Amino acid sequence: MIEEEVGDALRKSGLTLATAESCTGGLVGHRITNVSGSSDYYKGGVIAYANEVKEKHLHVARETLEDKGAVSAECAREMASGVRTLLSSDIGISTTGIAGPTGGTPDKPVGLVYIALATKEYVDYEKRIFHKDREGNKREAADAALEMLKGIFWKVK
C-alpha cells in the first residue's frame, strides 16, 4: 500500500509529516495512521473545513480566501506551509476542493481538488479534477496526495 511506502520513505529519511485537510476530512491522516509505527514520522493534522480554521490556525491569508477562494492553488499552498509550521514538521501536505455532489460552479466544478506539499525549501501543488461521487472524490484526492508525497522522495534520490 502506498501509505506504507510513504511511511518507509519518511522513516528512512528521518523526515516528519503533518497534514492539513479540507475536502478529504482527515482521510489522508487516517490512511497514514493505518500504518503501524506511523508515530515515528507523523506529527498530526488539522481538518480545516471552515475558512475561519484555515485562517486562524493555518495562517491562510484572509485576502487569499476572499480573492482566490478556499478551493485554489494559493489556499492549498498556504495550508501546507501553515500546517508544516504549526506542527513543526519537515513536510506539510494539504487538500482543498469540492467533493460534491453540490458546490460546484463552471469555474470550479465538483471534483476539483488542489493538493499542495510544503518543505522548508519549496512549496508545490497539483490541480486535479475527479469524476466520482462524494466518497470517490475524497478517496481519489487522498490517493493523489499520497502519490504526491511519495513523489518527493523520487526527487530527493
N, C-alpha and C positions, 0 to 999 in steps of 0.2 A: 504494500500500500504506500501511496505517495507520502502520507504523513509520517510513516516510519523512515522513509528515505530522507525526508527533510530533517527529522529528528536526529538521524545518524550523522548527517552533514553538520548540523548545528553542534552536536556533541563533539565531533572530531575537530571542528574549527574553534571550539571554545566560545562560540558566539551565543548571545541571548536574543530572545524574540518577544515582542509584545504585539497585540492585535487591537485594532480599532474597527469595529464593525457597525454598520448601519443596516443595510438591506439583508445581510446574512444573519443578523440577530444572534450572533455568537456561534454560528456553525463552524467557522474556521477554528476558533478556540476549542470548541468541542472535539473536532477532529484531531487537533494537535494533542489534546489531553487524553485521547483514547490510547495513546502510546504510553506504555509503562516506562517510568523514568523521565517523563517529559518535564518534570520539575527541575531537571538538570539545566534546561535551556529556556523554558517558557516562563516569563515573568508574570504574565496575566494579560487581561484585555479589558477594554471598555466597549460596552454596547451603547453606542451614541446614536440612538434613533431620533431623538428630538434635536432640533437645531441648537437649543439652549445648552444641551450637553456637549455638542460639538464645540460650541463657542467657549463655554465656561471651563470645561475640563481638558479639551484637546487643543485649545487656543486657535481654533479656526477663526479667522478674522470675520467680523460682522459684515464687512464690505464684500468679502468672498461670498458669503451666504446670500446677501442682498443682490449683488451684481451677477454672480455666476450661478448661484443656487447650490443646494446641498448635493445634487447629482451633477457633479462637474469634476474635471481633472484637478482643478485648483483645490477644491474641497478635499478630495481624496489625498492629494499630496500633503496638505496641511494636517489632515487627520493622522497620516502615517508618521509624519515628523513629530506631531504633538504627542502621540502615544509613546513613541520612542523616548522622548524627553521625559514625559510624565513618569514612566516606569523604569527609567534608566537602563534601557536595553540597547543592544548593538543594532538591532533591526526592528523597524516598525512596519507593519503591513496593515492596509485598510481596505475596506469595501464600502461603496456607497452606490445606490442605484434604485431602480424601480422594479420590484419583484412582480407586481401585478396582482390581480388582473386589472385593477384600476390605477389611476395616477399618471398614465402616460399622456404625452402630447405629441404633436407632429415633430417637434424638435427633440423631444426626449421620450422615445417610445418605451412601452413596457418591455422589460428585458435588458434595458440599457444599464450597464454597470461600469464603474470606474474602480480600478484596483491600483493602489499605489504602494510602493516599497521605499522605505527611507533607511539610509545608513548615515553615519557621520559625514561621509564623503559626498553622497548624492541622494537625490530623490527621483524616482522614475515612476511612470504609470502606464497602464494599458486601458484602452476603451474596448469594451466587449458588448455585444448585443446577443442575448439568448432568446430562444423562441419556445419556451416551455411554459407550463403552468407555474404558479407562485412557488411551490416547493421545488420544482425542477429548476427554475431560475436561481433559487438560492443555492441548490446543490451545484449547479454549473459554476456559479460565482465562487463558491468555496473551492471547488476543484481548480479553477483558474488562478485563484490566489495562491494555492499550494504549488501549482506549476510555476508561477512567477517566482515564488520563494525558492523553489528547487533550482530555478534557472540562475539565481545569483551565484550559486556555488560552481556552476559551469564557467561563469565569467571569471571567477577567482582562480580557477585551476590553471 
